[in-house]
Amino acid sequence: MNTLTLQSADILNKSDSFHFSRTLLSRSVPKAMHAHDFYEIFWLTNGRARHYINGEKILLNEGDCVFVRPHDLHGLQGVGEETHVVNIVIQSALVDRLEKRYGLGERYFGKENPFPQQVHFDARARIDLAQRATVLERGARTKLQIEAFLLPLLNDLSAEPVELPADAPDWLAQACLAARRPEVFRDGAAGFARSTGKAHAHVSRTVQKFLGKTPSDYINDHRMAYAARQLAGTADGLAEIAQDVGIANMSHFHRLFRDHFGMTPRQYRVTNQKGVVQPE
C-alpha cells in the first residue's frame, strides 16, 4: 500500500494553531497510509471504523478516541452504515510546549509506545466532549482556544486511576470512576449500583470481592473526601455540606466524618481552612 506524509502547511492557515473537521468515513479500504508533521486527535461520534495503524488493524467503536502522533502511519475505513468522525489537527510545537509545561502530553502523545493512546468515552463523557467540541469548532483557530479545549480534556483523562485487581470487570472500574461525581455518591450505594446498570446484589458481591468493602462504605469514602474539601475551601454550613453529599441526618454525618478523619467537621475546618481572601 502507498504511503504519504501530510504537511501542516497544507492544512493549517498561516495564522491557525489547529484545524477542526467533521467527516463521514468511506467504507472503502484506504488507498494509502499516511503520517504527518502534526499531532491529531479524532473520535467516533457514530458507528464503527477500522483503524489501520503502524501495520495493525484495530476496530474502533462509537466513543473511541485516538491521540495520533506525527510518526504514526495510519488510515481509517468506515464499517457499517454511517461512521462519523471528529478530527482535530494541532501544531506539533503547541503540543510539545504543553508536554514541557504540564507533563500531560507525554502520556497521550508519547513517542515510546508502538501504538498511539486510545481511550473510550462513555455516553455521559461523550455529551461533555460534544459540547466542548462545538465551542472549539465555532471559535477562532488560536492557541488560546485549542489549549482551552485540550487542558481540561487531558486533565480529566489524567485523573488518578482506580486500583483494581487484573481480573476485576471493566464495569466496576467505570463505576468506581463514576463514584467520584457528586450526582452519583449523593444517592449512596443505590446511586453507585445504578451507575453500573447491574443488579444491586451482584454489585454488592463484586465490590466486596474486589474492593474488600461494601458499596455503602466505598461511597462514604468519596462523600467524606468531598465534604473535607468543602470544609477547607468554602464557607458553606455543615448542614449544607451534609446535604450536598446526600446525608440528611447530621448525627450520621458527624459520625462518618469523625471515623474518616479522627475529628469533627468543625475541628477539621478550623485546622484546614486558610484565610487567603480575607486574612486576619
C-alpha positions as CSV (number, residue, x, y, z in Angstrom):
1,M,0.0,0.0,0.0
2,N,1.2,3.5,-0.8
3,T,2.3,5.9,1.9
4,L,2.3,9.7,2.1
5,T,3.2,12.4,4.6
6,L,0.8,15.3,5.2
7,Q,2.2,18.7,6.0
8,S,0.6,21.1,8.4
9,A,1.4,23.9,6.0
10,D,-1.1,22.4,3.5
11,I,-3.8,22.0,6.1
12,L,-3.5,24.9,8.6
13,N,-3.8,28.5,7.5
14,K,-0.7,30.5,8.4
15,S,-2.3,32.1,11.5
16,D,-4.1,29.0,12.7
17,S,-3.0,26.7,15.6
18,F,-5.4,23.9,14.8
19,H,-7.8,22.6,12.2
20,F,-11.3,21.2,13.1
21,S,-13.4,18.9,10.8
22,R,-16.3,16.5,10.9
23,T,-16.2,13.6,8.4
24,L,-18.4,10.8,7.2
25,L,-15.9,7.9,6.6
26,S,-15.9,6.0,3.4
27,R,-16.3,2.2,3.7
28,S,-13.5,1.7,1.1
29,V,-10.1,0.5,2.1
30,P,-7.7,3.5,2.3
31,K,-5.7,3.9,-0.9
32,A,-2.7,5.0,1.1
33,M,-1.4,5.1,4.7
34,H,-0.3,8.5,5.9
35,A,1.9,10.1,8.5
36,H,2.1,13.8,9.2
37,D,4.2,16.5,10.8
38,F,1.4,17.4,13.3
39,Y,-0.5,15.9,16.1
40,E,-4.0,14.7,15.6
41,I,-7.0,13.7,17.8
42,F,-10.0,12.0,16.4
43,W,-13.0,10.3,17.9
44,L,-16.1,8.4,16.6
45,T,-19.4,10.2,17.2
46,N,-21.4,7.4,15.4
47,G,-20.8,4.0,14.0
48,R,-17.6,1.9,13.8
49,A,-14.3,2.2,12.0
50,R,-11.3,0.1,11.1
51,H,-8.1,1.9,12.1
52,Y,-5.0,0.8,10.1
53,I,-2.2,1.8,12.4
54,N,1.5,1.0,12.3
55,G,0.9,-2.3,10.5
56,E,-2.0,-3.4,12.5
57,K,-5.8,-3.2,12.2
58,I,-7.9,-2.1,15.2
59,L,-11.7,-1.9,15.3
60,L,-13.0,1.3,16.8
61,N,-16.5,1.9,18.2
62,E,-18.6,5.0,18.9
63,G,-16.9,6.9,21.7
64,D,-13.4,5.7,21.0
65,C,-10.8,8.5,20.8
66,V,-7.2,8.2,19.4
67,F,-4.3,10.5,20.0
68,V,-2.2,10.2,16.9
69,R,1.5,11.2,16.8
70,P,3.4,12.6,13.8
71,H,5.3,9.4,13.2
72,D,2.3,7.1,13.3
73,L,1.4,5.6,9.9
74,H,-2.3,5.2,9.7
75,G,-5.6,5.3,7.8
76,L,-9.3,4.9,8.5
77,Q,-12.1,2.9,7.0
78,G,-15.8,3.1,7.9
79,V,-17.5,-0.1,9.0
80,G,-21.3,-0.5,8.6
81,E,-23.8,2.1,7.6
82,E,-22.5,5.5,8.7
83,T,-19.3,6.3,10.6
84,H,-18.9,9.9,11.7
85,V,-15.6,11.2,13.0
86,V,-14.5,14.5,14.6
87,N,-10.9,15.3,13.7
88,I,-8.6,17.9,15.2
89,V,-5.1,18.7,13.7
90,I,-2.8,20.5,16.1
91,Q,0.6,22.2,15.6
92,S,3.4,20.0,16.8
93,A,5.1,22.9,18.6
94,L,2.0,23.6,20.6
95,V,1.6,20.0,21.9
96,D,5.4,19.9,22.7
97,R,5.1,23.1,24.8
98,L,2.1,21.6,26.7
99,E,4.1,18.5,27.5
100,K,7.1,20.5,28.8
101,R,4.8,22.9,30.8
102,Y,2.4,20.4,32.4
103,G,3.8,16.9,31.7
104,L,0.3,16.0,30.2
105,G,1.1,15.4,26.6
106,E,3.7,12.6,27.1
107,R,1.1,10.2,28.4
108,Y,-1.2,10.7,25.4
109,F,1.3,11.7,22.7
110,G,4.4,9.9,24.0
111,K,6.7,8.5,21.3
112,E,7.8,5.4,23.1
113,N,4.7,3.2,22.7
114,P,4.4,1.3,19.4
115,F,0.7,2.4,19.1
116,P,-1.0,5.7,19.9
117,Q,-3.0,6.1,23.0
118,Q,-6.7,5.2,22.7
119,V,-9.4,6.0,25.2
120,H,-13.2,5.4,25.3
121,F,-15.7,8.0,26.3
122,D,-19.0,6.7,27.8
123,A,-22.3,8.3,27.0
124,R,-22.1,11.0,29.7
125,A,-18.5,11.9,28.7
126,R,-19.5,12.0,25.0
127,I,-22.1,14.6,25.8
128,D,-19.5,16.8,27.6
129,L,-16.9,16.2,24.8
130,A,-19.5,17.2,22.2
131,Q,-20.2,20.5,24.0
132,R,-16.5,21.3,24.2
133,A,-16.0,20.4,20.6
134,T,-18.8,22.7,19.5
135,V,-17.2,25.6,21.3
136,L,-13.9,24.8,19.7
137,E,-15.5,24.5,16.2
138,R,-17.2,27.8,16.5
139,G,-14.2,29.7,17.9
140,A,-11.1,31.3,16.4
141,R,-8.3,28.9,15.5
142,T,-6.0,30.3,18.2
143,K,-3.6,28.8,20.7
144,L,-5.9,30.0,23.5
145,Q,-8.9,28.2,22.0
146,I,-7.1,24.8,21.4
147,E,-5.4,25.0,24.8
148,A,-8.7,25.7,26.5
149,F,-10.0,22.6,24.8
150,L,-7.0,20.3,25.4
151,L,-6.1,21.1,29.0
152,P,-9.5,20.2,30.6
153,L,-9.6,17.1,28.4
154,L,-6.2,15.9,29.3
155,N,-6.7,16.8,32.9
156,D,-9.9,14.7,33.1
157,L,-8.2,11.8,31.4
158,S,-5.2,12.0,33.8
159,A,-7.3,11.6,36.9
160,E,-5.8,9.1,39.3
161,P,-6.8,5.6,38.1
162,V,-8.8,3.2,40.3
163,E,-6.5,0.4,41.5
164,L,-8.3,-2.9,41.0
165,P,-7.1,-6.5,40.6
166,A,-6.4,-7.5,37.0
167,D,-9.4,-9.8,36.9
168,A,-11.9,-7.2,38.0
169,P,-14.7,-6.5,35.5
170,D,-14.4,-3.3,33.4
171,W,-17.8,-2.1,34.6
172,L,-16.5,-2.0,38.1
173,A,-13.6,0.3,37.1
174,Q,-16.1,2.6,35.3
175,A,-18.4,2.6,38.3
176,C,-15.5,3.5,40.7
177,L,-14.7,6.5,38.5
178,A,-18.3,7.5,38.4
179,A,-18.5,7.3,42.2
180,R,-16.3,10.4,42.4
181,R,-19.1,12.5,40.9
182,P,-21.5,14.2,43.4
183,E,-24.5,13.2,41.3
184,V,-23.6,9.6,41.9
185,F,-22.3,9.5,45.5
186,R,-25.2,11.8,46.6
187,D,-27.5,8.8,46.1
188,G,-25.4,6.5,48.2
189,A,-25.0,2.8,47.4
190,A,-28.1,2.9,45.2
191,G,-26.5,5.6,43.0
192,F,-23.4,3.5,42.7
193,A,-25.3,0.4,41.7
194,R,-27.5,2.4,39.3
195,S,-24.4,3.7,37.5
196,T,-23.4,0.1,36.7
197,G,-26.7,-1.0,35.2
198,K,-26.3,-4.2,37.2
199,A,-28.5,-5.8,39.9
200,H,-27.7,-4.3,43.3
201,A,-27.0,-7.7,44.9
202,H,-24.5,-8.5,42.1
203,V,-22.8,-5.1,42.5
204,S,-22.5,-5.7,46.3
205,R,-20.9,-9.1,45.9
206,T,-18.5,-7.8,43.3
207,V,-17.5,-4.7,45.3
208,Q,-16.9,-6.8,48.4
209,K,-14.8,-9.3,46.4
210,F,-12.6,-6.8,44.6
211,L,-12.6,-3.8,47.0
212,G,-13.0,-5.5,50.3
213,K,-15.8,-3.3,51.5
214,T,-19.5,-2.7,50.9
215,P,-20.8,-0.3,48.3
216,S,-22.0,1.9,51.1
217,D,-18.5,2.1,52.7
218,Y,-16.9,2.8,49.3
219,I,-19.4,5.6,48.5
220,N,-19.0,7.1,52.0
221,D,-15.2,7.3,51.4
222,H,-16.0,9.6,48.4
223,R,-18.6,11.5,50.3
224,M,-16.3,12.3,53.2
225,A,-13.4,13.3,50.9
226,Y,-15.7,15.7,49.1
227,A,-17.0,17.0,52.4
228,A,-13.5,17.6,53.6
229,R,-12.7,19.7,50.5
230,Q,-15.8,21.8,51.0
231,L,-15.0,22.4,54.7
232,A,-11.5,23.5,53.8
233,G,-12.3,25.5,50.8
234,T,-15.8,27.1,51.3
235,A,-17.8,28.9,53.9
236,D,-20.8,26.5,53.4
237,G,-22.6,25.5,56.6
238,L,-22.3,21.9,57.9
239,A,-25.9,21.1,57.1
240,E,-25.5,22.4,53.6
241,I,-22.4,20.2,53.0
242,A,-24.0,17.2,54.6
243,Q,-27.0,17.7,52.2
244,D,-24.6,18.1,49.3
245,V,-23.1,14.7,49.9
246,G,-26.5,13.1,50.3
247,I,-26.7,12.7,54.1
248,A,-29.8,14.2,55.8
249,N,-29.0,13.0,59.3
250,M,-26.5,15.3,60.9
251,S,-25.6,12.8,63.6
252,H,-24.8,10.3,60.9
253,F,-22.7,12.8,59.0
254,H,-20.7,13.8,62.1
255,R,-20.1,10.1,63.0
256,L,-18.9,9.2,59.4
257,F,-16.6,12.3,59.3
258,R,-15.1,11.5,62.6
259,D,-14.5,7.9,61.6
260,H,-12.7,9.0,58.5
261,F,-10.6,12.0,59.8
262,G,-10.4,11.5,63.6
263,M,-12.0,14.9,64.3
264,T,-15.3,16.6,63.9
265,P,-16.2,18.6,60.8
266,R,-15.9,21.8,62.7
267,Q,-12.5,20.9,64.0
268,Y,-11.4,19.9,60.5
269,R,-12.5,23.3,59.2
270,V,-10.6,25.2,61.9
271,T,-7.5,23.2,61.2
272,N,-7.5,23.2,57.4
273,Q,-9.3,26.4,56.2
274,K,-6.8,29.1,55.2
275,G,-7.7,32.8,55.3
276,V,-6.5,33.8,51.9
277,V,-9.2,36.1,50.6
278,Q,-9.7,37.9,54.0
279,P,-6.7,37.0,56.2
280,E,-6.9,38.0,59.8
